[in-house]
Amino acid sequence: MLGVESINRMAWTAVRLIFFSVFLSLLSLSVSAQTWSWTYEMIDLPAKWPSLAIDAKSNLHITYADNDGALKYGFRPAGSSRWFTMVLDKQLGVFTSRVTLDIQGNPHICYTPGVLKYAAWDGQQWRTQQIAKDTGEIGYTCSIVIAKDGTPHVAWYQLTGSIVLHIRYAVLQGNSWLARTLDFDNETGKWNAMLLDAHELPVICYSAWYNGELRIAHWNGKQWEFTTVDSRARNSGEYNIGQGNSMVSGSDGNLHIAYYSEKFLKYAHEVDGKWIIQTVDPITWLGSWAHFRSSIVLDQQGFPHICYEDAGILKHAFWDGKQWHIQVLARNGMESYRYHTMAIDRDGTIYVAFRDPEDSTLKLAVGRRTADPPATASKTEDKPGAPKEKN
């Protein structure tokens, strides 16, 4: 028979197990209850096509087109709400710009005013040059990354010329840009995103419109390797795959990609060398290429956050480890383009720049994690349910 001391130990063990179980339940509820509260700031008067980056000191850098079509650059010091802006080029036109930072925090910009241009701040002045001269018209999106040694890599979409409707890539070596076509299939790369892997080698995700695929091109140091992440062949009733893509790499080196079909916002990530595809949210397709625009970041837990547009509604989707939650950041207005961009700082604060639906001004939404959903937050958290997965 058990003694009194043994019975007491068993009882205390049971109490601790019950307490630990309750603690885990409360922790789970706390995690699932976490959401993001948002405040809003003015950046500039009517503007569009912003691109946002954050340096190691949490200073914000932004490029965008003003109402006259000029390319502007803005800087907001950490801890301030004041923006300092300047015109870099009076001829951005109807297409886009992309800003990134080097390891010193200096901004580098690619933009497509009918040609491909590269602007960089060297610590004292801006230097601008044209890439891929005499190759024909260039437009839509471009991507830019800067290696640790300062080498810029650029990808873009070629519209006309001897090489038509293809994604192209260039790297600056010495004083010369070495350019090549990556994919000769028709209409590849209208939407593209680029990063460098752990070995400082370029990885580019891009749309293959004609074939209905989301593809990746990866330079392995000797040659380009190509992978199909998702395709219309894998999706019944989804024809156009890979639009509005954005990409980020996790601390483990695995890739995370947000992108559209004409029916859904989707999310792909690598697990053990395989791609897991999730449907995040149904979207309303309006038909214009500019409606397909996503931004993806990873928070301090490694969970993805995606900012995206749905028929003029600006949304924020975040994964809590179990399911997707959706918040509305800006409602629709007279104009259905939000032209958003998103970045996250080292403290986990999220920043989203977008065109305000009320007055077309460029606004900044600042998101911070909160334990309880604020009463003023717009949510559709019951909409997506459990994510759908495909191997």
C-alpha positions in Angstrom: 0.0 0.0 0.0 1.0 3.6 -0.7 2.1 5.7 2.3 0.8 9.2 3.1 4.0 10.8 1.7 3.7 8.9 -1.6 0.0 9.9 -1.9 0.9 13.5 -1.3 3.6 13.4 -3.9 1.2 12.0 -6.4 -1.4 14.6 -5.6 1.1 17.4 -5.9 2.3 16.0 -9.3 -1.3 15.9 -10.5 -1.9 19.5 -9.4 1.3 20.6 -11.3 0.2 18.7 -14.4 -3.2 20.4 -14.2 -1.6 23.8 -13.7 0.8 23.3 -16.6 -2.1 22.1 -18.8 -4.1 25.2 -17.9 -1.1 27.4 -18.5 -0.5 26.0 -22.0 -4.2 26.5 -22.7 -4.0 30.1 -21.6 -0.8 30.6 -23.6 -2.5 29.1 -26.7 -5.5 31.4 -26.2 -3.1 34.4 -25.7 -1.2 33.6 -29.0 -4.4 33.2 -30.9 -5.9 36.4 -29.5 -2.9 38.4 -30.5 -3.5 40.9 -33.3 -2.1 44.1 -34.7 -3.2 47.6 -33.9 -2.6 50.4 -36.5 -1.9 54.1 -36.4 -1.7 56.3 -39.5 0.6 59.1 -40.7 0.9 61.4 -43.7 3.9 61.0 -45.9 3.2 63.2 -48.9 0.5 64.7 -51.2 -1.1 62.6 -53.9 1.4 59.8 -54.9 1.6 56.2 -56.1 3.9 53.2 -56.6 5.8 53.5 -53.3 8.6 51.1 -52.3 9.6 51.0 -48.6 12.8 49.8 -46.9 14.1 49.9 -43.3 17.7 50.1 -42.2 19.4 48.6 -39.1 18.7 51.7 -37.1 14.9 51.6 -38.0 15.2 54.6 -40.3 12.6 54.5 -43.1 13.5 55.0 -46.8 10.8 55.2 -49.5 10.6 55.9 -53.2 7.4 56.8 -55.1 5.9 58.7 -58.0 4.3 62.1 -57.2 1.2 63.3 -59.0 3.3 64.7 -61.9 5.0 61.3 -62.5 8.3 62.3 -61.0 10.4 59.9 -58.9 10.8 61.0 -55.3 12.8 59.7 -52.4 11.8 60.1 -48.8 13.6 59.5 -45.5 12.1 59.3 -42.0 14.5 59.1 -39.0 13.8 56.5 -36.4 11.5 57.8 -33.6 10.2 60.6 -35.8 7.1 61.1 -37.9 8.7 63.8 -40.1 9.6 62.9 -43.7 12.3 64.6 -45.7 11.7 64.2 -49.4 13.3 65.2 -52.7 12.8 64.7 -56.5 15.3 62.3 -58.0 14.0 62.1 -61.6 11.2 64.1 -63.2 10.4 61.2 -65.6 9.3 58.1 -63.7 6.1 57.9 -65.8 3.5 55.2 -65.4 5.6 52.3 -64.2 7.3 51.4 -60.9 10.4 51.8 -58.7 12.0 49.6 -56.1 14.3 50.6 -53.3 16.7 48.5 -51.3 19.6 49.2 -48.9 23.2 48.2 -48.7 24.9 47.1 -45.5 25.8 50.8 -44.7 22.1 51.7 -45.0 22.5 53.6 -48.3 19.5 53.5 -50.7 19.7 51.9 -54.1 16.8 52.2 -56.6 15.8 50.6 -59.8 12.9 52.2 -61.8 11.4 51.9 -65.3 10.4 55.1 -67.1 10.3 53.3 -70.4 14.0 52.4 -69.9 15.7 50.8 -66.9 17.5 53.2 -64.5 19.6 52.7 -61.4 20.1 55.4 -58.8 22.3 55.0 -55.7 23.3 57.3 -52.8 27.1 56.9 -52.2 27.0 58.7 -48.8 27.6 62.2 -50.4 25.5 62.3 -53.6 23.1 60.5 -55.9 24.5 58.8 -58.9 22.2 57.7 -61.7 22.8 55.6 -64.8 20.8 53.7 -67.4 21.1 49.9 -67.7 20.6 47.8 -70.8 20.7 50.8 -73.2 19.4 50.3 -76.8 17.5 47.1 -76.0 14.0 48.6 -76.5 11.2 49.6 -74.2 11.3 48.4 -70.6 8.4 48.7 -68.2 6.2 47.3 -65.4 8.2 46.0 -62.4 11.9 45.7 -61.6 13.8 44.2 -58.6 17.1 45.1 -57.0 19.3 43.7 -54.3 22.8 44.7 -53.1 25.4 42.2 -52.1 27.5 42.7 -49.0 30.5 43.8 -51.1 28.2 46.5 -52.7 27.5 44.8 -56.0 24.1 45.6 -57.3 21.9 42.9 -59.0 18.8 44.0 -61.0 15.9 42.1 -62.7 13.3 43.6 -65.0 10.7 42.9 -67.7 11.6 43.6 -71.3 8.7 44.9 -73.4 10.0 45.5 -76.9 13.2 45.1 -78.9 15.1 42.1 -80.2 14.2 40.3 -77.0 10.5 40.7 -76.4 8.4 40.1 -73.3 11.0 38.3 -71.2 12.6 38.6 -67.8 16.1 39.9 -67.8 18.8 40.1 -65.2 22.0 42.2 -64.9 24.9 42.4 -62.4 27.4 45.3 -62.2 31.0 44.0 -62.6 33.6 46.7 -62.7 32.1 49.5 -64.7 29.9 47.3 -66.9 26.5 45.8 -66.5 26.5 42.1 -67.6 22.9 41.5 -68.8 21.1 38.3 -70.0 17.7 37.0 -70.6 16.7 34.4 -68.0 13.6 32.8 -69.5 12.7 32.9 -73.2 9.1 31.6 -72.7 6.5 34.2 -73.7 5.6 36.9 -71.1 7.9 35.9 -68.3 8.6 38.3 -65.5 6.0 41.0 -65.6 5.9 40.5 -61.8 9.2 39.6 -60.2 11.1 39.7 -56.9 14.7 39.0 -56.0 16.9 38.3 -53.0 20.4 36.9 -52.4 20.9 33.4 -50.8 23.3 32.7 -47.9 26.1 32.5 -50.5 25.3 35.9 -52.0 23.9 34.3 -55.1 20.7 35.7 -56.7 17.3 34.0 -56.4 14.5 35.5 -58.6 10.8 34.5 -58.5 8.7 35.6 -61.4 5.4 35.0 -63.2 5.3 33.0 -66.4 2.0 34.5 -67.7 1.5 32.6 -70.9 2.1 29.2 -69.3 0.3 30.1 -66.0 3.2 29.4 -63.7 5.1 30.8 -60.8 8.8 30.1 -61.3 12.1 30.6 -59.6 15.5 31.2 -61.2 18.5 30.5 -58.9 22.2 31.1 -59.9 24.2 28.3 -58.2 27.6 29.9 -59.0 28.0 28.1 -62.3 24.6 28.1 -64.0 20.9 29.1 -63.6 18.6 26.5 -62.1 14.8 26.8 -62.7 12.0 25.5 -60.5 8.2 25.7 -60.9 6.6 26.6 -57.6 2.9 26.6 -58.7 1.1 26.2 -62.0 -2.4 26.1 -63.5 -1.9 22.4 -64.1 -2.1 22.0 -60.3 -5.1 24.2 -59.8 -8.5 23.5 -61.1 -10.2 26.6 -62.3 -7.2 28.9 -61.7 -5.7 30.1 -64.9 -3.2 32.9 -64.1 -0.7 31.9 -61.5 2.1 34.0 -60.0 0.9 37.5 -60.4 1.9 40.3 -57.9 4.6 38.1 -56.3 6.9 39.0 -53.4 9.5 36.9 -51.7 11.5 36.7 -48.4 14.0 34.2 -47.0 13.7 32.8 -43.5 16.5 32.4 -41.0 16.8 28.8 -42.2 17.3 29.9 -45.8 13.9 28.6 -46.9 11.9 30.8 -49.2 8.4 32.3 -48.5 6.4 33.7 -51.5 3.2 35.5 -51.7 1.4 35.7 -55.0 -2.0 35.8 -56.7 -4.1 33.7 -59.0 -7.2 35.4 -60.5 -9.2 33.9 -57.6 -7.0 33.8 -54.5 -4.1 35.3 -52.7 -1.7 32.4 -52.1 1.3 31.6 -50.1 4.1 29.1 -50.9 7.0 28.1 -48.6 9.7 25.5 -48.6 9.5 22.5 -46.3 12.2 19.8 -46.6 12.9 20.7 -50.2 9.2 20.7 -51.2 6.8 23.5 -51.8 3.7 23.8 -49.6 1.0 25.9 -51.1 -1.7 27.6 -49.0 -4.8 29.6 -50.0 -4.8 32.7 -47.8 -7.9 34.6 -49.0 -10.3 34.8 -51.9 -10.0 38.0 -54.0 -12.1 39.8 -56.5 -10.3 40.0 -59.9 -10.6 43.4 -61.6 -8.3 42.6 -64.5 -5.6 45.2 -64.4 -2.0 44.2 -63.7 -1.6 46.9 -61.1 -4.3 45.3 -58.9 -1.9 42.4 -58.3 0.6 43.6 -55.7 1.7 41.8 -52.6 4.3 42.4 -49.9 5.6 39.7 -47.5 7.7 39.9 -44.4 8.5 37.5 -41.5 8.0 38.5 -37.9 10.2 37.7 -34.9 8.6 34.3 -34.6 9.3 33.6 -38.3 5.6 33.8 -39.1 4.6 35.4 -42.5 2.7 38.7 -42.8 1.3 39.6 -46.2 -0.1 42.9 -47.3 -2.2 42.8 -50.4 -5.0 44.4 -52.4 -8.4 43.0 -53.0 -10.5 45.1 -55.5 -9.2 48.3 -53.9 -9.4 47.1 -50.3 -6.0 47.0 -48.6 -5.6 43.9 -46.3 -3.1 42.5 -43.9 -2.9 38.7 -43.5 -0.9 37.1 -40.7 -0.2 33.5 -39.7 -0.3 32.8 -36.0 1.1 29.2 -36.2 -2.4 27.7 -36.7 -4.4 29.8 -39.1 -4.5 33.0 -41.2 -6.1 36.1 -39.8 -7.2 39.0 -42.0 -7.3 42.7 -41.1 -8.6 45.5 -43.4 -6.1 48.5 -43.4 -7.9 50.7 -45.9 -11.3 50.5 -47.6 -12.1 51.1 -51.2 -12.5 54.6 -52.7 -13.1 56.4 -55.9 -9.8 54.9 -57.2 -9.3 51.2 -56.7 -5.5 51.2 -56.5 -3.8 51.2 -53.1 -0.2 50.9 -54.5 1.0 49.5 -51.1 4.4 48.4 -49.9 5.4 46.8 -46.5 8.5 46.4 -44.3 9.2 45.3 -40.8 11.9 46.5 -38.4 14.1 44.5 -35.9 11.6 45.2 -33.1 8.7 43.6 -35.0 6.9 46.9 -35.9 5.3 46.7 -39.4 5.1 49.7 -41.7 2.8 49.9 -44.8 2.8 52.8 -47.2 -0.2 53.1 -49.4 -2.3 55.6 -51.4 -5.2 56.7 -49.3 -8.7 56.0 -50.9 -10.1 59.3 -49.6 -7.7 61.9 -51.0 -5.0 59.9 -52.8 -2.3 61.1 -50.5 0.5 58.8 -49.5 0.0 57.5 -46.0 1.9 55.2 -43.6 0.2 52.6 -41.5 2.2 51.5 -38.4 1.3 48.2 -37.0 2.2 46.9 -33.5 1.3 43.6 -31.9 -1.4 43.7 -29.2 -2.6 41.0 -26.9 -6.3 41.8 -27.4 -7.9 43.0 -30.6 -8.7 46.7 -30.4 -12.3 47.7 -30.7 -11.5 49.9 -33.7 -9.7 47.3 -35.7 -11.4 46.1 -38.9 -11.2 42.3 -39.0 -12.4 39.5 -41.2 -10.6 36.8 -39.1 -13.3 34.2 -39.6 -13.1 34.4 -43.4 -10.2 32.2 -44.4 -10.5 29.4 -41.8 -7.8 26.7 -41.9 -5.4 27.0 -44.8 -5.6 24.6 -47.7 -2.4 22.8 -48.5 -1.2 21.1 -51.6 2.1 19.1 -52.0 
